[in-house]
């Protein structure tokens, strides 16, 4: 599960990039549309309404003025929540996990369960609630399986074979999985440990006899920092931890260094000596980047930019271990650092020094939602606030001398561009008129000639910013870094790994790409169905985690080694059996960054047309602070059939566990939501948070010792039993009515569309020279329906619930007997009116 922690730029870069709106682009509206039934969503989609979120009693849609009129004409009750221009995202936030959603953006809707907020671009170390799910841009998909499955019988009985599987769940084995996953140290997705955990999971699935693989999903990494050394040589760094060099004026790029942590800033003093900063230890080269050495760790939360005046004296801006703004200072080339800064929650961003004493830094104060400029006159020993501007993120900074400087940024509410200028060393700052969006950086080569870059924005001035004129690169990107060598040569970079360079003052820009990518891994183990392999059930969990120190120490026992251990234990046991339908055992990375892994997985499944019948997501299934063994089973409206069946499976197989079915389409803080968005039935199994929410959640205290292992075991047993029942074993033992269902290579029966409300299909394969009889019985053993003798070797027979006497059976469980010669097969079907 996800909640507030210090988000990385990676979050907003990987989760999505929204459409850019400016000039004559039509205004877009976010509207709430009340619905009475699930089928209303289909009507809206059929008529071209871009429904982006189903929240149960209402949906959210992105529409234009014409669609608003159309909705009114259809008779829908609507409420316009927001209209917006430029760069902005809308997010759904759980108000139960985030008590003050207004701290993270403008609240456009709020009720007792969810809030919808609009926010612009996130800052590098901005605290975000990680149960925040971005609204998609494209329409949602209708649930494909909702008409094929419904609730089961009112008085369920355990299947003896499945009960044997349930009884095989070992608390010792589950604990071993938990301790092994915790022992990785951190499974935070950007950290190396996440890949280590993925390989551990894959190897255990393979040891169980499954076909298992690491399924990579990649994202082009954003270029975060650039440095133009001379007319030929430039350097860039990206959020995937890559350092790239060009020796041909930016036409091609060579990867010179790679690590897991993102790298955000780079600075070269000359052609040989350079530094790079970001998350983790600073890096240093003295041979022109052929080799990079990690300097001693500073303990900082992270650095954004760095600048050096000589080979010894340098400064780096970022955030302290306490998540306060900080400038780190070194006098020995980066071997040791000291830092200073204010005490409020925030970060420092760009930094500029004109000599060994005078420097400035831009930043943001999260406590009071204001952009700030701080200055030093003693070489960074002390810093004092010079300027503040409410509601604005000040990002870029460029001083050409001790008096003249510029600071760029954007309004937090709508990301429209901001430029400030000072002519007295920062004592006073004035606004300059500038168009565009989210100006991430500004660079002046003298008091007149400057450039700034942002969201689809590239501007140039020749009069100190009195007038800014657009330039027109071949690609439109979002950029946070530009470096001009002189009035002719320069380079800037941004989204999708693009780097643009000019040699004629920006009259022409040439585009290239570094090729830098994130490669994160989901893990998938497959147990193919023996006769209906195209129908798939998934039991899943996310294997990544986080904490207040995510890169180095995130044990993540409850969140979510517990769910991952459940998937592994289910794989270990169920792999010894055959099932009619395919079972996939899947664990995801990227959950803590916004469901990235499951979104990639579900989107691929949707695009390939995979027939996923249902998904069971295990997340946080181990913490208990009272004696009541209960859990929440979250579903959306079309997944209720699955929740109902699993509630009944609990009473049949794990009677000591008390499930609470909760229909809440706004519960989007875990990987089940990705499958909802792709049109699949999905559930979330999670410990009962109303009564015992884990106080160690997302902290270094989330260890195995805080979990209740018998409770974990029961949760795993329920997950295993549920998937086994839904996938239907091919070999089933004797139940309490001594009905035996045997699987034979010569006589076979498969059932499609079970449970059913209209028709169920029986596919029969029989010996060539014998006929077969097919009969339906009720639970008391009374014969209800006898079909004509089956003569063909392969034949399909359908039943609509009618009896030989012409009546229709009531909802419940019925037994199917197929007999041919000495061989007999029994199966059960569920009829729901």
GIFEN-V445439 format. One record per helix or strand. SS is the DSSP state (2 for helix, 1 for strand). FROM is the first residue (numbers start at 1). TO is the last residue. If there is no record, write none. Layout:
{{SS | FROM | TO} {SS | FROM | TO}}
//
This chain:
{{1 | 4 | 6} {2 | 9 | 15} {1 | 28 | 34} {2 | 39 | 46} {1 | 50 | 54} {1 | 58 | 63} {2 | 65 | 74} {1 | 78 | 84} {1 | 89 | 94} {2 | 101 | 103} {1 | 106 | 110} {1 | 114 | 119} {1 | 127 | 129} {1 | 132 | 134} {2 | 160 | 167} {2 | 171 | 182} {1 | 186 | 186} {2 | 192 | 207} {1 | 211 | 220} {1 | 223 | 228} {1 | 234 | 238} {1 | 242 | 246} {1 | 254 | 258} {1 | 263 | 268} {1 | 274 | 278} {1 | 283 | 285} {1 | 293 | 294} {1 | 302 | 308} {1 | 314 | 319} {1 | 324 | 330} {1 | 338 | 340} {1 | 345 | 353} {1 | 359 | 365} {1 | 370 | 376} {1 | 384 | 390} {1 | 392 | 399} {1 | 405 | 411} {1 | 416 | 422} {1 | 430 | 431} {1 | 437 | 444} {1 | 450 | 455} {1 | 457 | 461} {1 | 469 | 470} {1 | 478 | 484} {1 | 490 | 494} {2 | 495 | 497} {1 | 498 | 502} {1 | 510 | 513} {1 | 517 | 527} {1 | 532 | 542} {1 | 549 | 549} {1 | 553 | 554} {2 | 557 | 574} {1 | 579 | 579} {1 | 581 | 588} {2 | 591 | 593} {2 | 596 | 608} {1 | 611 | 618} {1 | 630 | 635} {2 | 637 | 653} {1 | 658 | 663} {2 | 672 | 677} {1 | 682 | 687} {2 | 689 | 692} {2 | 704 | 706} {2 | 709 | 727} {1 | 729 | 729} {1 | 732 | 732} {1 | 741 | 741} {1 | 748 | 752} {1 | 756 | 756} {1 | 760 | 765} {1 | 772 | 777} {1 | 783 | 786} {1 | 790 | 790} {1 | 794 | 799} {1 | 802 | 802} {1 | 808 | 808} {1 | 812 | 820} {1 | 823 | 831}}
//
